[in-house]
């Protein structure tokens, strides 16, 4: 028996060792040549305030000239709200562009009101390029070092007015691997609200422009007749390796542990547990003393207190099948929650699961 267990454990260890060399689809580096198209996809709209994801085209954004195409996803990604869809942004490897017209949209009062509500709720648009999530830079109030967050805010509120981020600056970084090949290692978005009048040499017929006037302070309010969406692309060479391109999301120093809150919570748990334990001990002590007195009295025929339920564990329930179903469902839900939590911890430790974040939920 011990020999069988030894061989089985050895087989599992060897299997785990071999599995480290298995090819994982979707996380191998993609190499681009100069002028190769880099597809920009949209993932979802998400807010940390509401915790409710929405499809990217739930709001009225510029759509591709061809058909809107959703990538096939597993059920876990769908439950997470991750629906990869194409966008009309056109980016080429190593090619800078000062101004690009995306589209021109007009919003009705109802759609403008809905978009304004999304802006109030702090929704971010999640874009990605080559399976690399977009990042936007911010500086915390208690730190001068920049930090990064996923996506970019679709707008902001100022003095009760809603302003939309209709101009995006794509700051792309590539790493030269030799032989004229490049790997995408950085995708940062700088969102700006630019009034339509600040677009330089805008040709409405040809859908072209030459630049954007900055520093004028004229922003694009949502209540305007139409909104002109533009973007620009800036490429820069970087020494960042492909395997380290996710590090900007993990290198946040604004992660101070609130020891006082943790200690306060632990003290509350210990205090409440001690209070409940004291109450139970006093009740049990009182019942045991009463049982001892009752045993001395021969005329006591009825059982009271804890003795009434001492044999219930041997009695079958009234609806055993219902109990089995409820117990099985509870175990499944508990295991599902445990697996999902472990998946997110694993995703934080090994960031490669970011590409297929919904696989764990699908397995559950």
N, C-alpha and C positions, 0 to 999 in steps of 0.2 A: 504493500500500500504506500509506504514511504517512497519507494523507488518510482512508482507511477506519479506521485505528486512532484517528485524531483524532476522527472523528465518533462512533465507538463509545464512546470515553472520555467525550466530552461528553454522550452519551445516558445513560451510567451516572451521571454527576454530577447531571444534571437529575432522574433518577429518584430518586436518594437525597434530593435537595432536596424533591421533591414528597412523598415518603413520610413526611416529618416531620409532615404535616398529616392523615395517614390516621387515621381513628377506630379505636382499639384497644378491642375489647369487654372489659368487665369492670373497667376502671379509671376509668370516668367517675364523678364524685361522685353519690351518692344523697342526695336531700333528703327529710327527714322533717318531718311536722307534729307538733304537740303530741299526745301519746297514741298516736301511730302505733307499731305493734309493731316492735321491733328483734329480729330473729331471731339467736339464739345457736347457732352450729354448733360441732361438735367435729371436729377434724382427725385426731388420732392420739395415741398414747402414745409418748413417745420418751425415751431416756436417753443422755447423752453418754458414759456408762461402757460400755454394751453396744453402742451404735450400732445397735440393732435396733428398728425401729418396730413398733408393734402397733396393731390396730384399737381405737378408743376403747371399744367395748363388749366387748373381750376380757375385761376385768375386770367385775365386777358393779357397774355404776353405774345410777343412776336412768334409766329409759327413758321416752320420751314416752307419753302416754295413747293416742295414735293409733299407727299403724304406724311402725316405725323406717325412715326414708327416707334412702337414700344418694343423693347428687348424682352425676349422670353425670360421670365423669372420663376423661381420656385415659390411654393406657397408661403415659406417663411419670410421671404423678402416682401411678398404682397401684404402679409399681416403686419410687417414693420412699416408699410407705406413706401417702400423703396421700389419705384417703378421707373426704370431707366428709359428715357425717351430722348429722341434726337432734337436738336435745336438749330436755328438758322445761322449760328455763329460760324464763320469761316476763318480758320487759323491754319497757317502753314509753318512748318518747322523752319526756324531761323529767319522768318520774314517779318519785319516790323511794318506796322501800318498806323498812321497818325489818326485817321478817322475813317470809320466805316458806318454806313447807314444800315441799320437793322430793319426797321419798319417805322411806319407812322400810324398811330392808333388814336381813335377818339373814344371817349368813355361816356356812356349815358349816366344819368344821375344815379340810377340804381347800381350800376357796376362801379362807379366811382365811390359810392358809399361803402360798398363791400370791400373794395381795395383799401379804402381808408381804415376800415375796421381791422383788416389784416395788418396794416402798418401799425396801428395802435397796439395790437397784440404782439408786436415784435417778431414777425415772421421773417425767416431767412430763406433764401433760395439756394438749394444745394446743386452745384454744378460739378462736373468731373471731366477730366481729360486723361485718357490712357489709364483708367481705373484709379487715378489720383484725385482725391477730393479737393475741391477749391478751398482756399483759406482767405480770410480777411483779417487784417491787422487791427489791433486795438491796444491802447495803453491804459493800464489800471491806474486808479487815482492814487494808490499808495506805492506805485512803482513807476520808474522811468523806462523800464525795459519793455519792449513790445511783446505782446502775446498774440496768439493766433486762435481763431475759432473757425468752425466749419461754415461754408457758405458765405453769403453776404446779405445784409439787411435790404429788403426791397424798398424801404423808404424810412422816413422819420417824421416825427411831429414837432412843430415849432410854433408856439403861441397859438395853439388850437388849430393850426393849419397842417394839412398833410402834404408832404413833398416826396416825390417818387425818385428813386435812383434810376434815371434813364440813360446814364452814361457809365460804362464799365471800362476800367483799364485792366487788361489782362497782362500781368507781369509773369512771363513764362521763363523758366530756367531749364537749360539743357546741359547735359554732360557729354563731352566728346569722348567716344570710345575708340576712335581711330577708324581708318578706312572710309572716311566720309560718313560715318554713322553717329547718330546722336540718340540719347535717351532723355526722356522728359523727367525732370527731377524736382520741378517747382511749378506751382500753379496758384498764384496769389491774385486776388481781385480787389481793386480799389473802386468802390462805388461812389458815384458823384451825381448830384442833381444839377443839371445844366438847363437853363432856359433855351427854348427853341431858337431865340434870336441870337444866341451865342455860338451857333454852329457856323463855322467859316465856310463860305463858298458852297452853300448847300444848293444842289441842283435837284429839284423835286422830280423832274422827268427822268434823269439818269440815275437818281438815287446815289449821288456822290457828294463828298465833302472833303475839305482839305485840312480841317483842324477844329479845335475848340478854344474859345476865349475863356481864360481862367482869371480869377481875381476880381471879377466884376461884382460878385455877390448876387447875381441874378440866378435864382433857383427855379426849378420847374414845379410849380404848384399843380396839384392833382385836378383842380377845377378848371383848368384851361380847356380850350376848344379841342386841341389835339396834343398828343405827346409824341415827340420824336425820339426814338430809341437809337443810340449810337454806341460804338465801342472802339477801342484802340488796342493794339497788341504791341508789347515791348518784350523783346527776347534778350536774354543775357546768359553768357556761359558761366557755368558753376562747377566747382570741384566736388560737389555733393555726389556721393555714389547713389546708384539706383536703390540699393537696399536701405539707404538712410533717408529716403525722400519723405517718409512719414514722420520724421523726428520732430518737426516743428509743432505737431499736435501733442507730443509727449513731453516737450521741454518747457513746460509751464512752471514758473516758480511761484505762481499765485495759488499755491495749494497748501496753505498753512492749516495745520490740524487744530481744530478748536478743542483743546484738551479740557477746558473748563466745561464746555457743553457735554463732552463725553463723560467726564467725571460726575457731572450733575445727573446725567441719565443713569449711570451705573449706581449712584447712591440712591436714587429713587427706586430703581428695580430691587436693590438689596433691602431697602426699608419696607417696601410693599410685600416682598417675599417673606421677610421676617415677621411682619404683622400678621399675614395670613397663616404662617406656620405657628405662631403663638396662639392664635384663635383655635386652630385645629387641635393643637396639643392640649389646650385647656378643655375643649369639648371632649376629646378622647379620654382625657384623665377623669373628667366628671362621669362619663359613661362607664368607664371601667370600674370606678368606685361604686357606681350604682349597680352594675352587674354583680359585683362581689357581694353587695348587700342582698340582692335578690336571690342569689344562690343559697344564702343562709335561710331564706324564708321558703318553706316548703309549699306554702299556699299560693305562690305566684305561678300561674300557669301560662300567661301570655308573655311573649317576647317583645321587647321594646328597643328603641334606639337602633344602634348599629347591628344588633342581632337579627333584625328584620331582613337585612339584605346580605347576610353572610353566606347564604347558599345560592344567591341569584346567578353566580357565575356558572353553575351547573344546570341551570334551567334554560331551555331553548327559547329564543324570542318568539313573539307572536307572528312576525313577518320575517322569516329568516332570509328569503330571497332579496327583499328590499334592503335588509341590513348588509348583505353581501355586495349589492350593487353600490350602495352609498360608500361602503368601506373601500371597495375597489376604485371608485371614482376619486375618493379623497387621496388614496395612495398615488394614483396617476397624476392628479393635480400637484401634489407635493413634489413628486419626482420631476414633473415638467418645470416647476418653478426652480428647483435645485439645478437642473440641467441648464436652464436659461441663464441663471446667475453665474454658473461655472463658465458658460460660453462667453459672457461679457468679460469676466475676469481673464479668461484665456485670450480674448481679443485685445485687452489692454496690455497683456504681457507679450504676446506674439501678434504683431500688428498685421500679419499676412491675412488673417481672417477678416480684415476689413473689406476685402474684395468680395467675399461670399459670406456676409454677416448673417444672412437668413438661413443658412444651411442647418444651423443648430436647431432653430425653431421648426424647420421642416422635419428633421429627424424625430423631434418630440411628437 
